[in-house]
């Protein structure tokens, strides 16, 4: 358990660094729990740290996202910047659902797993809108392929990222239909791995990431929880440095073999109109 109440300012700064919090945030927590007369439990402080991470709450970018993207409307947009993915009108009865997300930090330290779980995450986002995922896309940026500096060579990162995207898509039966690959030395050791998913859904079967009826049954489903992925969102919110290789275990292990039947089960349940709301819990869990 972290003793944030009696810690010196110097030690408090170290705790903040371990949790991915700013110094002001850890001071805010100290003041709050001092008022309660106790230190936070491990679960409390870890949950707060992951919830306050840049990855989870966009604390530094939310202002700009709201300014330039929130409220964008057109004759064909149905949902933008509100749920796990965007929903756009396709025809009179159907809509298509789109999500693209980066998985840069995880792919830098564990390229195969980082890229694979990036694909898994966006598939879940599209699925949680009630849509059937039908296609994957990617946009990849790597360093100089001949660069041999760093713990992992650029060619190794390239090959493993491509393999991770390929294998995860193949194992859940969703093809990668388009993509682009770019090389520049500015990405040495710091690849940009953008994965996207497209799904199709009947307009009257779009599911929102909220619950509208009190007393609804809550079901958590997916792969079994392991020790992998702990502090994943905290790590993904930090600046990459020479010590980032130590965060390899923060990269979650993908489980496409479980994901594939889960996709079919969720689509069947949605077709039967028994789902009120769904939410992807990949970045931090409950």
BALOBA-1460 file (C-alpha; in Angstrom, 3 decimals):
// residues 286
<rec num="1" residu="x" x="0.000" y="0.000" z="0.000"/>
<rec num="2" residu="x" x="1.229" y="3.488" z="-0.861"/>
<rec num="3" residu="x" x="1.556" y="5.826" z="2.136"/>
<rec num="4" residu="x" x="0.788" y="9.096" z="0.380"/>
<rec num="5" residu="x" x="-0.336" y="10.893" z="3.547"/>
<rec num="6" residu="x" x="3.002" y="10.746" z="5.390"/>
<rec num="7" residu="x" x="5.292" y="10.694" z="2.343"/>
<rec num="8" residu="x" x="7.751" y="13.528" z="1.809"/>
<rec num="9" residu="x" x="7.241" y="15.702" z="-1.246"/>
<rec num="10" residu="x" x="10.197" y="13.984" z="-2.917"/>
<rec num="11" residu="x" x="8.814" y="10.504" z="-2.286"/>
<rec num="12" residu="x" x="5.362" y="11.657" z="-3.342"/>
<rec num="13" residu="x" x="6.853" y="12.658" z="-6.687"/>
<rec num="14" residu="x" x="8.343" y="9.174" z="-7.086"/>
<rec num="15" residu="x" x="4.972" y="7.567" z="-6.353"/>
<rec num="16" residu="x" x="3.349" y="9.832" z="-8.939"/>
<rec num="17" residu="x" x="5.934" y="8.722" z="-11.506"/>
<rec num="18" residu="x" x="5.289" y="5.041" z="-10.790"/>
<rec num="19" residu="x" x="1.554" y="5.518" z="-11.247"/>
<rec num="20" residu="x" x="1.748" y="7.785" z="-14.288"/>
<rec num="21" residu="x" x="0.219" y="10.717" z="-12.385"/>
<rec num="22" residu="x" x="1.376" y="14.327" z="-12.319"/>
<rec num="23" residu="x" x="2.673" y="15.810" z="-9.066"/>
<rec num="24" residu="x" x="-0.402" y="18.043" z="-8.768"/>
<rec num="25" residu="x" x="-2.654" y="15.003" z="-9.147"/>
<rec num="26" residu="x" x="-0.906" y="13.013" z="-6.405"/>
<rec num="27" residu="x" x="-1.088" y="16.058" z="-4.095"/>
<rec num="28" residu="x" x="-4.816" y="16.286" z="-4.828"/>
<rec num="29" residu="x" x="-5.175" y="12.628" z="-3.851"/>
<rec num="30" residu="x" x="-3.157" y="13.142" z="-0.673"/>
<rec num="31" residu="x" x="-5.391" y="16.025" z="0.367"/>
<rec num="32" residu="x" x="-8.522" y="14.013" z="-0.360"/>
<rec num="33" residu="x" x="-7.481" y="10.902" z="1.565"/>
<rec num="34" residu="x" x="-6.066" y="12.993" z="4.410"/>
<rec num="35" residu="x" x="-9.593" y="14.331" z="4.788"/>
<rec num="36" residu="x" x="-10.834" y="10.738" z="5.006"/>
<rec num="37" residu="x" x="-8.221" y="9.962" z="7.640"/>
<rec num="38" residu="x" x="-6.643" y="7.071" z="5.760"/>
<rec num="39" residu="x" x="-4.425" y="6.105" z="2.838"/>
<rec num="40" residu="x" x="-6.005" y="4.800" z="-0.362"/>
<rec num="41" residu="x" x="-6.105" y="1.048" z="-0.841"/>
<rec num="42" residu="x" x="-4.036" y="-0.401" z="-3.680"/>
<rec num="43" residu="x" x="-7.183" y="-0.963" z="-5.728"/>
<rec num="44" residu="x" x="-8.362" y="2.611" z="-5.184"/>
<rec num="45" residu="x" x="-5.128" y="4.317" z="-6.173"/>
<rec num="46" residu="x" x="-4.488" y="1.995" z="-9.138"/>
<rec num="47" residu="x" x="-8.042" y="2.515" z="-10.405"/>
<rec num="48" residu="x" x="-7.675" y="6.285" z="-10.099"/>
<rec num="49" residu="x" x="-4.289" y="6.213" z="-11.844"/>
<rec num="50" residu="x" x="-5.595" y="4.266" z="-14.831"/>
<rec num="51" residu="x" x="-8.767" y="6.367" z="-14.994"/>
<rec num="52" residu="x" x="-6.753" y="9.593" z="-14.952"/>
<rec num="53" residu="x" x="-4.243" y="8.416" z="-17.551"/>
<rec num="54" residu="x" x="-4.055" y="10.224" z="-20.881"/>
<rec num="55" residu="x" x="-5.053" y="6.985" z="-22.606"/>
<rec num="56" residu="x" x="-8.291" y="6.714" z="-20.638"/>
<rec num="57" residu="x" x="-9.494" y="10.297" z="-20.160"/>
<rec num="58" residu="x" x="-7.617" y="12.395" z="-22.777"/>
<rec num="59" residu="x" x="-6.824" y="14.999" z="-20.133"/>
<rec num="60" residu="x" x="-4.462" y="17.005" z="-22.359"/>
<rec num="61" residu="x" x="-6.177" y="16.468" z="-25.712"/>
<rec num="62" residu="x" x="-9.879" y="16.522" z="-24.776"/>
<rec num="63" residu="x" x="-10.037" y="20.308" z="-25.154"/>
<rec num="64" residu="x" x="-8.851" y="20.110" z="-28.764"/>
<rec num="65" residu="x" x="-10.991" y="17.085" z="-29.601"/>
<rec num="66" residu="x" x="-14.073" y="18.931" z="-28.391"/>
<rec num="67" residu="x" x="-13.070" y="22.114" z="-30.189"/>
<rec num="68" residu="x" x="-12.418" y="20.589" z="-33.601"/>
<rec num="69" residu="x" x="-14.419" y="17.347" z="-33.733"/>
<rec num="70" residu="x" x="-17.229" y="17.252" z="-31.180"/>
<rec num="71" residu="x" x="-20.533" y="18.230" z="-32.680"/>
<rec num="72" residu="x" x="-19.513" y="17.588" z="-36.288"/>
<rec num="73" residu="x" x="-22.754" y="16.948" z="-38.116"/>
<rec num="74" residu="x" x="-23.808" y="16.177" z="-41.650"/>
<rec num="75" residu="x" x="-26.725" y="14.525" z="-43.391"/>
<rec num="76" residu="x" x="-25.062" y="11.116" z="-43.111"/>
<rec num="77" residu="x" x="-23.467" y="11.122" z="-39.642"/>
<rec num="78" residu="x" x="-25.422" y="9.372" z="-36.894"/>
<rec num="79" residu="x" x="-22.961" y="9.313" z="-33.975"/>
<rec num="80" residu="x" x="-19.632" y="11.132" z="-33.656"/>
<rec num="81" residu="x" x="-17.364" y="11.510" z="-30.605"/>
<rec num="82" residu="x" x="-19.994" y="10.032" z="-28.284"/>
<rec num="83" residu="x" x="-19.424" y="6.283" z="-28.003"/>
<rec num="84" residu="x" x="-16.808" y="3.636" z="-28.760"/>
<rec num="85" residu="x" x="-16.914" y="4.227" z="-32.540"/>
<rec num="86" residu="x" x="-18.442" y="6.505" z="-35.159"/>
<rec num="87" residu="x" x="-21.693" y="5.563" z="-36.896"/>
<rec num="88" residu="x" x="-22.376" y="6.776" z="-40.437"/>
<rec num="89" residu="x" x="-25.441" y="6.193" z="-42.595"/>
<rec num="90" residu="x" x="-24.920" y="3.660" z="-45.398"/>
<rec num="91" residu="x" x="-28.411" y="3.422" z="-46.880"/>
<rec num="92" residu="x" x="-32.024" y="3.557" z="-45.724"/>
<rec num="93" residu="x" x="-31.732" y="0.605" z="-43.341"/>
<rec num="94" residu="x" x="-28.037" y="0.145" z="-42.584"/>
<rec num="95" residu="x" x="-25.161" y="2.138" z="-41.123"/>
<rec num="96" residu="x" x="-21.463" y="1.462" z="-41.077"/>
<rec num="97" residu="x" x="-19.357" y="1.815" z="-37.961"/>
<rec num="98" residu="x" x="-15.746" y="3.018" z="-38.092"/>
<rec num="99" residu="x" x="-12.948" y="3.121" z="-35.523"/>
<rec num="100" residu="x" x="-9.216" y="3.734" z="-35.854"/>
<rec num="101" residu="x" x="-6.800" y="3.756" z="-32.953"/>
<rec num="102" residu="x" x="-3.055" y="3.885" z="-32.402"/>
<rec num="103" residu="x" x="-1.130" y="1.292" z="-30.387"/>
<rec num="104" residu="x" x="2.294" y="2.924" z="-30.518"/>
<rec num="105" residu="x" x="3.910" y="2.391" z="-27.110"/>
<rec num="106" residu="x" x="2.966" y="-1.301" z="-26.822"/>
<rec num="107" residu="x" x="4.225" y="-1.968" z="-30.354"/>
<rec num="108" residu="x" x="7.558" y="-0.304" z="-29.569"/>
<rec num="109" residu="x" x="8.393" y="-2.713" z="-26.725"/>
<rec num="110" residu="x" x="6.492" y="-5.844" z="-27.837"/>
<rec num="111" residu="x" x="5.714" y="-5.367" z="-31.548"/>
<rec num="112" residu="x" x="3.738" y="-8.556" z="-32.185"/>
<rec num="113" residu="x" x="1.533" y="-8.368" z="-29.098"/>
<rec num="114" residu="x" x="1.193" y="-4.596" z="-29.260"/>
<rec num="115" residu="x" x="-0.058" y="-4.639" z="-32.840"/>
<rec num="116" residu="x" x="-2.274" y="-7.688" z="-32.310"/>
<rec num="117" residu="x" x="-4.032" y="-6.270" z="-29.257"/>
<rec num="118" residu="x" x="-4.452" y="-2.979" z="-31.098"/>
<rec num="119" residu="x" x="-6.506" y="-4.864" z="-33.674"/>
<rec num="120" residu="x" x="-8.427" y="-6.659" z="-30.931"/>
<rec num="121" residu="x" x="-9.303" y="-3.361" z="-29.281"/>
<rec num="122" residu="x" x="-10.799" y="-1.701" z="-32.327"/>
<rec num="123" residu="x" x="-12.754" y="-4.840" z="-33.200"/>
<rec num="124" residu="x" x="-14.314" y="-4.658" z="-29.726"/>
<rec num="125" residu="x" x="-15.121" y="-0.975" z="-30.192"/>
<rec num="126" residu="x" x="-17.014" y="-1.670" z="-33.413"/>
<rec num="127" residu="x" x="-18.685" y="-4.760" z="-31.948"/>
<rec num="128" residu="x" x="-19.852" y="-2.799" z="-28.893"/>
<rec num="129" residu="x" x="-21.877" y="-0.561" z="-31.198"/>
<rec num="130" residu="x" x="-23.819" y="-3.666" z="-32.253"/>
<rec num="131" residu="x" x="-22.069" y="-3.896" z="-35.623"/>
<rec num="132" residu="x" x="-20.577" y="-6.915" z="-37.350"/>
<rec num="133" residu="x" x="-16.858" y="-6.232" z="-37.978"/>
<rec num="134" residu="x" x="-16.215" y="-6.911" z="-41.665"/>
<rec num="135" residu="x" x="-12.851" y="-5.340" z="-42.543"/>
<rec num="136" residu="x" x="-9.581" y="-4.083" z="-41.066"/>
<rec num="137" residu="x" x="-7.271" y="-1.309" z="-42.280"/>
<rec num="138" residu="x" x="-3.945" y="0.007" z="-41.024"/>
<rec num="139" residu="x" x="-1.546" y="2.916" z="-41.390"/>
<rec num="140" residu="x" x="1.977" y="2.106" z="-40.209"/>
<rec num="141" residu="x" x="5.030" y="4.327" z="-39.725"/>
<rec num="142" residu="x" x="8.460" y="2.805" z="-39.064"/>
<rec num="143" residu="x" x="12.021" y="4.035" z="-38.744"/>
<rec num="144" residu="x" x="14.926" y="3.354" z="-41.099"/>
<rec num="145" residu="x" x="14.814" y="-0.429" z="-41.816"/>
<rec num="146" residu="x" x="18.624" y="-0.518" z="-41.723"/>
<rec num="147" residu="x" x="18.831" y="1.087" z="-38.281"/>
<rec num="148" residu="x" x="20.398" y="-1.347" z="-35.797"/>
<rec num="149" residu="x" x="20.377" y="0.882" z="-32.703"/>
<rec num="150" residu="x" x="18.124" y="0.235" z="-29.730"/>
<rec num="151" residu="x" x="16.953" y="-2.939" z="-28.030"/>
<rec num="152" residu="x" x="14.897" y="-3.949" z="-31.074"/>
<rec num="153" residu="x" x="15.986" y="-3.373" z="-34.673"/>
<rec num="154" residu="x" x="13.636" y="-1.476" z="-36.956"/>
<rec num="155" residu="x" x="13.326" y="-4.459" z="-39.279"/>
<rec num="156" residu="x" x="12.328" y="-6.677" z="-36.349"/>
<rec num="157" residu="x" x="9.685" y="-4.143" z="-35.249"/>
<rec num="158" residu="x" x="8.377" y="-3.924" z="-38.833"/>
<rec num="159" residu="x" x="8.123" y="-7.686" z="-39.325"/>
<rec num="160" residu="x" x="6.517" y="-8.364" z="-35.952"/>
<rec num="161" residu="x" x="3.975" y="-5.523" z="-36.198"/>
<rec num="162" residu="x" x="2.840" y="-6.728" z="-39.621"/>
<rec num="163" residu="x" x="2.648" y="-10.309" z="-38.323"/>
<rec num="164" residu="x" x="0.620" y="-9.248" z="-35.279"/>
<rec num="165" residu="x" x="-1.968" y="-7.409" z="-37.369"/>
<rec num="166" residu="x" x="-2.125" y="-10.240" z="-39.902"/>
<rec num="167" residu="x" x="-2.448" y="-13.075" z="-37.403"/>
<rec num="168" residu="x" x="-5.091" y="-11.492" z="-35.190"/>
<rec num="169" residu="x" x="-7.280" y="-10.621" z="-38.166"/>
<rec num="170" residu="x" x="-6.904" y="-14.091" z="-39.657"/>
<rec num="171" residu="x" x="-7.799" y="-15.817" z="-36.396"/>
<rec num="172" residu="x" x="-11.038" y="-13.907" z="-35.961"/>
<rec num="173" residu="x" x="-11.870" y="-14.184" z="-39.663"/>
<rec num="174" residu="x" x="-11.740" y="-10.475" z="-40.493"/>
<rec num="175" residu="x" x="-9.603" y="-9.510" z="-43.532"/>
<rec num="176" residu="x" x="-7.238" y="-6.545" z="-43.713"/>
<rec num="177" residu="x" x="-8.431" y="-4.891" z="-46.917"/>
<rec num="178" residu="x" x="-6.319" y="-1.728" z="-47.092"/>
<rec num="179" residu="x" x="-3.336" y="-0.044" z="-45.522"/>
<rec num="180" residu="x" x="-0.237" y="2.063" z="-45.964"/>
<rec num="181" residu="x" x="3.350" y="1.688" z="-44.757"/>
<rec num="182" residu="x" x="5.819" y="4.558" z="-44.372"/>
<rec num="183" residu="x" x="9.480" y="4.804" z="-43.373"/>
<rec num="184" residu="x" x="11.404" y="7.703" z="-41.863"/>
<rec num="185" residu="x" x="14.266" y="7.856" z="-39.391"/>
<rec num="186" residu="x" x="12.187" y="10.079" z="-37.071"/>
<rec num="187" residu="x" x="10.280" y="6.910" z="-36.132"/>
<rec num="188" residu="x" x="13.395" y="4.973" z="-35.093"/>
<rec num="189" residu="x" x="12.409" y="3.077" z="-31.951"/>
<rec num="190" residu="x" x="9.009" y="4.794" z="-31.909"/>
<rec num="191" residu="x" x="6.669" y="3.318" z="-34.533"/>
<rec num="192" residu="x" x="3.191" y="4.660" z="-35.163"/>
<rec num="193" residu="x" x="0.836" y="1.699" z="-35.426"/>
<rec num="194" residu="x" x="-2.669" y="2.765" z="-36.436"/>
<rec num="195" residu="x" x="-5.272" y="0.021" z="-36.830"/>
<rec num="196" residu="x" x="-8.833" y="0.522" z="-38.005"/>
<rec num="197" residu="x" x="-11.985" y="-1.563" z="-38.220"/>
<rec num="198" residu="x" x="-15.182" y="-1.181" z="-40.234"/>
<rec num="199" residu="x" x="-18.487" y="-2.815" z="-39.330"/>
<rec num="200" residu="x" x="-22.047" y="-2.907" z="-40.605"/>
<rec num="201" residu="x" x="-25.236" y="-2.697" z="-38.523"/>
<rec num="202" residu="x" x="-28.949" y="-2.147" z="-38.989"/>
<rec num="203" residu="x" x="-29.823" y="1.350" z="-37.855"/>
<rec num="204" residu="x" x="-32.429" y="0.050" z="-35.424"/>
<rec num="205" residu="x" x="-29.831" y="-2.260" z="-33.831"/>
<rec num="206" residu="x" x="-27.145" y="0.313" z="-32.961"/>
<rec num="207" residu="x" x="-26.100" y="-0.207" z="-29.318"/>
<rec num="208" residu="x" x="-24.924" y="2.634" z="-27.072"/>
<rec num="209" residu="x" x="-22.252" y="2.457" z="-24.360"/>
<rec num="210" residu="x" x="-24.680" y="3.187" z="-21.551"/>
<rec num="211" residu="x" x="-27.440" y="1.511" z="-19.553"/>
<rec num="212" residu="x" x="-30.913" y="3.033" z="-19.718"/>
<rec num="213" residu="x" x="-32.866" y="0.679" z="-17.447"/>
<rec num="214" residu="x" x="-32.229" y="0.428" z="-13.705"/>
<rec num="215" residu="x" x="-31.775" y="-3.152" z="-12.540"/>
<rec num="216" residu="x" x="-30.463" y="-4.521" z="-15.843"/>
<rec num="217" residu="x" x="-28.268" y="-7.618" z="-15.628"/>
<rec num="218" residu="x" x="-24.564" y="-6.796" z="-16.041"/>
<rec num="219" residu="x" x="-22.467" y="-9.436" z="-17.809"/>
<rec num="220" residu="x" x="-18.678" y="-9.262" z="-18.140"/>
<rec num="221" residu="x" x="-17.365" y="-11.537" z="-20.882"/>
<rec num="222" residu="x" x="-14.068" y="-12.159" z="-22.646"/>
<rec num="223" residu="x" x="-10.735" y="-13.835" z="-22.067"/>
<rec num="224" residu="x" x="-9.623" y="-14.802" z="-18.585"/>
<rec num="225" residu="x" x="-7.817" y="-12.101" z="-16.609"/>
<rec num="226" residu="x" x="-4.087" y="-12.648" z="-16.175"/>
<rec num="227" residu="x" x="-1.103" y="-10.685" z="-14.917"/>
<rec num="228" residu="x" x="-0.411" y="-9.328" z="-18.408"/>
<rec num="229" residu="x" x="-1.510" y="-5.812" z="-19.260"/>
<rec num="230" residu="x" x="-1.258" y="-4.442" z="-15.705"/>
<rec num="231" residu="x" x="-0.579" y="-0.672" z="-15.870"/>
<rec num="232" residu="x" x="-1.054" y="-0.857" z="-19.637"/>
<rec num="233" residu="x" x="-2.940" y="2.434" z="-19.979"/>
<rec num="234" residu="x" x="-0.522" y="4.155" z="-17.588"/>
<rec num="235" residu="x" x="2.426" y="2.971" z="-19.691"/>
<rec num="236" residu="x" x="0.697" y="3.980" z="-22.921"/>
<rec num="237" residu="x" x="0.382" y="7.521" z="-21.558"/>
<rec num="238" residu="x" x="4.075" y="7.964" z="-20.745"/>
<rec num="239" residu="x" x="6.944" y="9.228" z="-22.876"/>
<rec num="240" residu="x" x="9.038" y="6.419" z="-24.342"/>
<rec num="241" residu="x" x="12.608" y="6.329" z="-23.037"/>
<rec num="242" residu="x" x="15.486" y="3.877" z="-22.636"/>
<rec num="243" residu="x" x="13.746" y="2.234" z="-19.684"/>
<rec num="244" residu="x" x="10.502" y="1.577" z="-21.551"/>
<rec num="245" residu="x" x="11.635" y="-1.943" z="-22.459"/>
<rec num="246" residu="x" x="10.975" y="-2.864" z="-18.819"/>
<rec num="247" residu="x" x="7.253" y="-2.289" z="-19.454"/>
<rec num="248" residu="x" x="6.931" y="-5.289" z="-21.793"/>
<rec num="249" residu="x" x="4.554" y="-7.006" z="-19.334"/>
<rec num="250" residu="x" x="2.233" y="-3.991" z="-19.496"/>
<rec num="251" residu="x" x="1.305" y="-5.118" z="-23.022"/>
<rec num="252" residu="x" x="-1.808" y="-7.257" z="-22.859"/>
<rec num="253" residu="x" x="-1.759" y="-10.725" z="-24.408"/>
<rec num="254" residu="x" x="-4.311" y="-11.010" z="-27.202"/>
<rec num="255" residu="x" x="-6.796" y="-13.884" z="-27.288"/>
<rec num="256" residu="x" x="-8.379" y="-14.057" z="-30.756"/>
<rec num="257" residu="x" x="-9.441" y="-17.673" z="-30.222"/>
<rec num="258" residu="x" x="-11.844" y="-16.499" z="-27.502"/>
<rec num="259" residu="x" x="-12.743" y="-13.325" z="-29.407"/>
<rec num="260" residu="x" x="-14.016" y="-15.123" z="-32.518"/>
<rec num="261" residu="x" x="-16.934" y="-17.032" z="-30.906"/>
<rec num="262" residu="x" x="-17.615" y="-14.034" z="-28.652"/>
<rec num="263" residu="x" x="-18.231" y="-11.902" z="-31.746"/>
<rec num="264" residu="x" x="-20.885" y="-14.345" z="-32.978"/>
<rec num="265" residu="x" x="-22.516" y="-14.621" z="-29.548"/>
<rec num="266" residu="x" x="-22.819" y="-10.841" z="-29.189"/>
<rec num="267" residu="x" x="-24.204" y="-10.418" z="-32.702"/>
<rec num="268" residu="x" x="-26.825" y="-13.116" z="-32.045"/>
<rec num="269" residu="x" x="-27.807" y="-11.460" z="-28.764"/>
<rec num="270" residu="x" x="-28.111" y="-8.086" z="-30.485"/>
<rec num="271" residu="x" x="-30.207" y="-9.602" z="-33.262"/>
<rec num="272" residu="x" x="-32.544" y="-10.927" z="-30.555"/>
<rec num="273" residu="x" x="-32.783" y="-7.374" z="-29.124"/>
<rec num="274" residu="x" x="-31.733" y="-8.426" z="-25.623"/>
<rec num="275" residu="x" x="-28.770" y="-6.029" z="-25.270"/>
<rec num="276" residu="x" x="-29.440" y="-2.604" z="-23.758"/>
<rec num="277" residu="x" x="-25.845" y="-1.329" z="-23.731"/>
<rec num="278" residu="x" x="-22.251" y="-2.482" z="-24.252"/>
<rec num="279" residu="x" x="-18.838" y="-1.096" z="-23.353"/>
<rec num="280" residu="x" x="-15.329" y="-2.236" z="-24.261"/>
<rec num="281" residu="x" x="-13.287" y="-2.583" z="-21.063"/>
<rec num="282" residu="x" x="-9.930" y="-3.255" z="-22.700"/>
<rec num="283" residu="x" x="-8.203" y="-0.153" z="-21.341"/>
<rec num="284" residu="x" x="-8.438" y="-0.634" z="-17.598"/>
<rec num="285" residu="x" x="-11.239" y="-3.116" z="-16.999"/>
<rec num="286" residu="x" x="-13.958" y="-2.441" z="-14.453"/>
